[in-house]
Amino acid sequence: MIDICESLGGAGSLKQYYISKKIRDYTIYSLGMGLSVGDIKENHSDFLRECCHDSNYSYIESLNELLDNVNSDIKIRIWSSKKDADDYMLLLFLCNFLKDKTNKISVIFSSDYKGIWSINALDYKEIESLLNYESSLSEEEIQLLSNHWENLVKINSELRVLDKGKVKNKKYADYYDNILNILREEGSYTIANLIADCMIKRVINNAGDWIYLFLIDQLIELNKIKIVEKGTSHFADIIDLI
């Protein structure tokens, strides 16, 4: 069995669960591909390095290692969500990426359990309950999900969000006014506080903090927002409207 999830938080919960059950034979991949944002037709890893301000970031090594470990006897379990776009996009990508390697793919939609948005929101003690929601994918289902991925690659929108479980293709500019209006209501803000308010008000459903940071950086580059005082980190910079 190979478990695959989007984030380090989810991988950490899975590891804690296995340790608590004294299970030693497990393999967990945290891919962190951030597929809801940016160009998915070319090298998405390059895009993530730029927008996350991390020149060393790459998931390519993990993908190559995953391919080396997959064979027809290995079962792949993907931890996804119908509420978190990154989690859902990872499911689509993996069905496309692995369809010629194995047909033993199952999925757990974390959002089916108590309506949570992602495995990231779970305590490791809840993993056992969530295992009851595991569903094996048929070859036809794998192909349909793979086709969905390929269609989204063709469209290659700037942003992909989940709306009632369906992927909607969006532009970054679709959310600029929402972010600016929050800043307009409060006046000067640290970037961290603006991101927090955007997440609380669910400007982009259950989008993570790094997506808002990316959009705020764009608004700064577009001269819609200005940095009025440098903080001890990028998140601590104080910003205001131009």
C-alpha positions, 0 to 999 in steps of 0.5 A: 500500500502506498498512501499519497496526499497533497500536504505535509500536514496530511502525511504527518497525521498518517504517519502518527496514525501508523505509529500509534497502531504499531504499523511499521510497513507503510509508504507515504508520499506528500507531493505538495503540487499545488495544482489549483494555481498556475500553469499545469501544461508546462513545468509546474514545479518552476511556477511553484518555486517562483510564487512560493519564493523557494528556489529549491522547491520541487516535487519531481524527485518524489514523482520519480521515486513514486514511479519506481515503487509502483507496480501492478501488485501495489495498491495506491490510496489517494487522500483527496477532497471534494472541497479542497481544490489542490487535493482534488486536482491531485487525484485527477493528476495521479489517475492520469499519471499512474493509469498505465502503471496500475489499476489498483487505485482507491480514494478517500474523500476527506470531505465525506467525513464530518464535512471537513475540507481536507485531511489536513484538518484531521487529528491522527486519531480520526484517521481510522474512522476516515478509512471507512470512506475508502472506495476502490476506483474501477478502470473506467473511473480512473480513465474518466478522472484521467480525461478530466485532468487532460481537459483541464490541462488543455484549458490551462486556466490561471486558477482552478477552484472547487464549487459544489464538488466541480472544478471551475476555471478562473482568472486571478483577476476574478478575486482581486476586488474581493481582496482589495475590498477587505483591505479597504474596510480595514486600512493598513494591514500586515500581509499575514492578517489580510491572508487570515481574513481572506481565509476566514471569509472564504474568498476562494473557498478553502484555498490555502494561505500561499495562494492568497500570498501569491495574489497579494504579490500580484496586486503589489506588482500591479500597483494596486497595493503598496508596502508601507512598512517592511516587517521582519518577514514578507508576511509581516510587511504592512500594506495599504491601498495605492 
